């Protein structure tokens, strides 16, 4: 996306984002039409439950499906709904053992209720492929089996829009983070776009379109869904948050902040923390460090995390990521080196990838502050966390922690005067990170590895290479404050005054409403003669 396009987007999107204040917004969940053989009296409640499910309002959806099942003991699809709820966020990875067991129990109840139509049997049997033998068969194999079952279901019932929508969701569930053709995501989007034209108030269609387009090269395709989802289902906290996935991808930070502020105001703990991570990321790009600090202090004050919440991993990720971002985005290396695991009660051993955020930020901070010995101690912990993730068969997250280890080793080599080795290691880390996409739990990695490569090259007086690295980073992570700063400094050092001026101009424009006078903002203004 060009800078002029970004400026246009940032002027226009606020006008399109506002959640309606009309009466009834508290129960607006969008429009879902999902006919069943259940009694007519429970049909509206069933469709409301499906609407909740489509917006990942899982606790509410679970209660709603349970209410339908209680009112109509023969409603097999109510138990299908419960099994779908037990997926948690189906795009977030493997489910806990308890959820898998409860999902299978729901399927057994659905089959005992004897689904009355072939279509209902198909829905029940499709999700059963995911839960069957979960103690023996790995998560990805079962997810692929579910995707295939949903494809067959959609083919058998071509007029069934819910079948098409859930099939599109299953395509996103099996999409590989290493596939840079985005084949599954674009196939899903093709299905969803057709339904969206027919059902513009469907919450799941808007929601899953945003997920389908949540990747740098195709993010602008998701702007229509992002602009509309919050107004389709303003009662759902996740519907208020999800537009920020696209806004973050295109660097529309004020809009991302506003989406998440709106979501946090009505969300439960786990969803609020997820929104706050996105909010802090946006604030830091705008130079609104005081606002970021306010949110961070609010998060730090949380005494206990709900470990039974289906989105509990989002809680741990957020409380670890927020203080790490706050230090690293501001270049406060000594502050980063002093980070500790948050005081909130959280079972870190279950999610080594969350703990790794703090350990990585601490190690990088120590290394960049010149203390390679301290960084090496944290590197040993990163090694242990990497081993733990491999043992837990968390291949994606093991890869993420491996990149973190490479980054720390690179900066330690730099501290030790091994500049060529440091650059080689840092370049390898950036290349490895570029092979995969960030996880949906996060607005972005703590620091883009290619941006760090640019900073290292600049320190090594290799300005033209540094500028190329920063510009490549901007292609994947647009409108970042440190990205503009690095590109401006590299261009200046390379003698490219025009590019230096352009990047400093963008930095000043980005931070026009900064609430803190960062040195880099002053640096830009001095260069521009302001």
C-alpha positions, 0 to 999 in steps of 0.5 A, spaced: 500 500 500 502 506 498 503 512 503 498 516 499 493 510 500 494 510 507 493 517 508 486 516 504 484 510 508 486 513 515 481 519 513 476 515 511 475 509 515 473 513 522 467 515 518 465 508 516 467 504 523 462 507 528 458 502 531 451 504 531 448 507 537 441 506 536 436 502 541 437 495 541 444 495 539 445 491 545 442 485 542 444 486 535 448 480 533 446 480 525 442 475 521 443 468 521 438 463 517 439 456 519 433 452 518 432 445 522 427 440 524 427 442 531 421 445 534 418 451 531 418 454 538 426 454 539 428 456 532 429 463 533 433 461 539 437 456 535 439 461 530 441 466 535 446 461 538 449 460 531 450 468 530 453 468 537 458 462 535 459 466 528 462 471 532 466 467 537 462 469 543 463 462 546 460 462 553 454 465 551 453 461 545 454 455 549 449 457 554 444 459 548 445 452 545 444 448 552 437 452 553 435 450 546 437 443 548 433 443 554 427 446 551 427 441 545 430 434 547 430 432 540 433 438 537 440 434 535 443 440 532 443 444 539 448 439 541 452 440 534 452 447 536 455 445 543 460 441 539 462 447 535 463 451 541 468 446 544 472 448 538 474 454 542 477 459 537 477 454 531 483 458 528 487 458 534 490 451 534 489 445 538 484 444 544 485 442 551 483 435 553 477 437 557 474 441 551 476 435 546 472 430 551 466 435 552 466 436 544 465 428 543 460 428 549 456 433 545 456 429 538 454 423 542 448 426 545 447 429 538 447 422 535 442 419 540 437 425 539 437 422 532 438 427 527 431 427 523 434 430 516 440 427 512 443 435 512 443 435 519 446 428 520 451 431 515 453 436 520 453 432 526 458 427 522 462 432 519 464 435 526 465 428 529 471 427 524 474 432 528 473 429 535 473 422 533 480 419 536 483 425 538 487 421 543 490 418 538 490 422 532 494 429 531 490 436 531 492 437 524 490 430 521 483 431 524 482 438 522 484 436 515 478 430 515 473 436 518 475 440 512 474 434 507 467 433 510 465 440 510 467 440 503 463 434 501 457 437 506 457 443 502 457 439 495 451 435 497 447 441 499 449 447 494 443 451 496 445 451 504 449 457 505 451 455 512 454 449 509 458 454 505 460 458 510 462 453 515 466 450 509 470 456 508 471 457 516 474 450 515 479 452 509 481 457 514 482 452 519 487 448 515 491 454 512 498 453 513 502 459 515 507 458 510 503 458 504 504 465 501 500 463 495 494 464 501 490 458 497 486 456 502 484 463 504 482 466 497 478 460 496 474 461 502 474 468 501 471 467 494 465 462 497 464 468 503 464 474 498 458 470 494 454 469 500 456 476 503 452 479 497 446 475 498 446 476 506 450 483 507 448 482 515 451 475 516 456 476 522 460 469 520 461 472 513 464 478 515 468 475 520 471 470 516 472 474 510 476 478 515 480 472 517 481 470 510 484 477 508 488 477 514 495 477 511 499 483 508 499 482 501 491 481 501 489 485 507 486 491 503 481 486 500 478 485 507 476 493 508 469 492 506 468 486 511 472 490 516 468 496 515 461 493 516 462 487 521 462 492 527 455 495 525 452 488 523 453 485 530 455 491 535 453 486 541 458 482 540 465 484 543 469 480 538 465 483 532 468 490 535 475 487 535 475 484 529 476 490 524 482 491 527 486 485 524 485 489 517 486 496 520 493 493 523 495 490 517 494 496 513 497 500 518 491 504 520 492 505 527 487 510 530 482 505 527 485 499 530 485 503 537 478 505 536 476 498 534 479 495 540 477 500 545 470 499 543 471 491 544 474 492 551 469 496 553 464 490 553 468 484 553 470 479 558 477 478 561 480 474 555 477 478 550 479 484 553 486 482 554 486 480 547 483 487 545 488 491 549 494 488 546 492 490 539 490 497 542 497 498 545 500 496 539 497 501 535 498 507 541 505 505 540 505 506 533 502 513 534 507 515 539 501 515 544 506 512 550 502 515 555 496 511 553 499 505 552 502 505 559 495 507 562 493 500 558 499 496 561 498 499 568 491 496 568 493 489 565 498 489 570 493 490 576 489 484 574 490 479 580 487 472 577 486 470 570 480 465 568 484 459 566 477 455 564 476 460 559 476 457 552 480 463 550 485 463 556 491 463 551 489 470 549 490 472 556 497 469 557 499 472 550 497 479 552 499 480 559 506 477 557 506 481 550 504 488 552 510 490 557 515 487 552 512 491 546 512 497 551 519 497 552 522 494 545 517 499 541 520 505 545 527 502 544 528 502 552 533 496 552 535 497 559 527 497 561 526 491 557 532 487 560 529 488 567 522 485 565 519 479 569 513 475 568 507 478 570 504 477 577 497 475 574 496 468 576 497 464 570 499 457 568 505 459 564 508 452 563 502 450 559 504 456 554 511 456 553 510 461 547 507 466 552 513 466 557 518 466 551 515 473 549 518 476 556 524 472 556 526 474 548 524 481 550 529 481 556 534 478 552 534 482 546 534 488 551 540 486 555 544 484 548 542 491 545 544 494 552 551 491 551 550 486 556 551 479 552 552 475 559 545 476 561 542 475 554 546 468 554 542 466 561 536 468 558 538 465 551 538 458 555 531 459 558 529 460 550 532 454 549 528 450 554 522 453 552 523 451 544 525 444 547 518 444 551 514 446 545 517 441 540 515 436 546 508 439 546 508 438 538 507 446 537 511 446 531 509 453 529 510 456 536 517 452 536 519 456 530 517 462 532 521 461 539 527 459 534 527 465 530 527 469 537 533 465 539 537 467 532 535 474 533 538 474 540 545 470 538 545 475 532 545 481 537 550 478 542 555 477 536 554 484 535 556 486 542 562 481 541 565 485 535 563 479 530 559 484 526 559 479 519 557 473 523 552 478 527 549 480 520 549 473 517 545 470 523 540 476 523 539 476 516 537 468 517 532 470 522 529 475 518 529 470 512 526 465 517 520 469 520 518 471 513 517 464 511 511 464 516 505 469 518 504 471 525 498 468 529 491 471 530 492 471 537 497 477 536 497 484 532 504 482 530 511 480 532 514 484 538 519 487 533 519 485 526 526 481 524 527 485 518 527 491 521 532 489 526 536 487 521 536 494 518 538 497 525 544 492 525 546 494 518 545 501 520 550 500 526 555 497 522 555 503 517 552 499 511 546 504 510 544 502 503 543 495 505 540 497 511 535 502 507 533 496 503 531 492 509 527 497 512 523 498 506 522 490 505 520 490 512 515 496 511 512 492 505 510 487 510 508 491 516 506 498 513 506 505 517 510 503 523 514 508 527 520 505 528 520 503 520 520 510 518 525 512 523 530 506 521 528 508 513 529 515 514 536 514 518 539 509 513 537 514 507 540 520 510 546 516 512 546 513 504 546 520 502 539 519 499 536 526 502 529 525 498 528 518 502 530 521 508 525 527 508 519 522 506 520 518 511 521 523 517 515 526 514 511 520 515 514 519 522 511 526 523 505 525 520 504 519 524 505 522 531 501 528 530 497 526 536 503 523 540 502 524 547 509 523 549 515 527 546 520 521 544 527 523 541 525 520 534 520 525 533 524 531 535 529 528 531 525 528 525 522 535 526 529 537 526 531 534 520 525 537 517 527 544 520 520 545 524 
